[in-house]
Amino acid sequence: MIQKKIYVSRPSLPPIEEYMDEIRDVWETGIMTHQGPKHVELQEKLQSFLGAPNITLFGNGHLALELGIKSMHLSGEAITTPFTFGSTTQAILRNDIRPVYCDVRSDDYTMDADKIEDLITDKTSVIVPVNVYGNICDIDRIEKIAKKHGLKVIYDSAHAFGETYRGRNASTFGDASMFSFHATKVFNTVEGGCLTYHDASLTQYLEGLRQFGQIVKTDVTPYIGTNAKMTDIHAAMGLCNLRHFEESIAKRKVVASIYRSRLSNVKGLKLSVVQEGVESNYAYFPLVIEEADTGINREQVIKALADENIFVRKYFYPLCSDFEVVKNLGIRSDVPVARYISDRVITLPCYSDLLPEDAERVCDIILDLYR
Ligand SMILES: *Cc1c(COP(=O)(O)O)cnc(C)c1O
């Protein structure tokens, strides 16, 4: 029997009729972009859903992060993590800031707060931690260190949409937090993203950076900006997907619970820790393949799954600190834990429409190797 192909992720899509209904208004008004009614409505709904102090929407998460860093007039060095998608490092580099890589913790793969202070120099201006896989960083420690040294903190929360830590939404962490609404993320607008932030006076500048450096709805252009607007067509997708968000997380939770119950306590397989106080969005399910105990390595697991039409990814390999562009800048780093994880990790298929029986099948195939 030919099995259907299963990939690591598949976008959450609303019923097509619901989307048609939503964009019908756009056809009627003819307002497709430039903060039209759908954009305004999504911004309001997200602000209240996330409990965000302030929010600005962007055409994608990367530009939300890049322009968020720019809006704070930072320079010199940024302490960040190598264990993330390339966007984090690129957003720093595109602001002419030098990334300084801090190692990660071995249980949740977020920035190891114990190692931050050793990396601070007189050039450090900002810490850019990542809530990787939806695992929440040690936000209290990071905040303390930042306060002590007068640094800004901007979170890459691309994976952390909708999550809370001890009742605090990720949208309130640090000075600012970026969320990605890319098709593969837990909440999507096809492409899109936002920045949430505490300083309300940043709004006008961020909106200007997003729209050719103008103060919007005026003839005044005081900034050097770019074009990073979210369209109303994309915002309409967000309005639909937001209605189904809770239901979609509940379905991801079922998948994650199957993986966790069946793959825990298997010698050679290391699962990410369940973080106390975190209400998870089950964005990703990473699995670290520890060959030393069993002789079974990552490539063998990937192949066994691929033979059954299941295609997992090595998120995140290689480390950002190993990018040619970073090495060519002469940036050196000492990140043994991140390297250990990156050399061994895969992420299993995890999305809201993944059937529980398919998650079971993924486990069957992996466990067969270990028998
Ligand atoms: C997806 C992602 C981004 C970039 O978001 P886009 O919306 O695709 O631009 C940044 N950082 C991380 C960790 C991501 O996973």
The ligand as an ORCA input file, in Angstrom:
! r2SCAN-3c Opt
* xyz 0 1
  C       9.681     31.446     11.290
  C      10.748     32.053     12.110
  C      11.188     33.368     11.929
  C      10.804     34.218     10.757
  O       9.453     34.389     10.600
  P       8.836     34.656      9.134
  O       7.431     35.024      9.446
  O       8.967     33.399      8.347
  O       9.595     35.792      8.524
  C      12.101     33.894     12.825
  N      12.583     33.166     13.848
  C      12.212     31.885     14.039
  C      12.768     31.147     15.215
  C      11.306     31.278     13.166
  O      10.980     29.990     13.335
*
